[in-house]
């Protein structure tokens, strides 16, 4: 489970960096995350069946690290899946780390801020 947690946290950090860049005030990032958390849980297929969700919404949800981590954690923890069965989720999380980490790096370089 901890192996799935690491790329999830890294992806969330990159996504948060991007949101912080888009929104004019820091307080708005918290509000956007709070308002978007419930729709993201529904779009992950945790509460609502994925078959009932329109495809464009699923594509948007796939850009969030929470979608892939929820599916991976459920498969590992509740359904007894093996690592071969959740390799797709783990790979998708690392691809999101590359995507959002790259966006965060680009934003930091563009604004001449130090990149940690």
JOJOGI-V684935 format. One record per helix or strand. SS is the DSSP state (A for helix, B for strand). FROM is the first residue (numbers start at 1). TO is the last residue. Records with the same first field share a line. If there is no record, write none. Layout:
BEGIN
SS = FROM-TO + FROM-TO
END
This chain:
BEGIN
A = 2-22 + 26-43 + 50-52 + 55-61 + 65-77 + 87-110
END
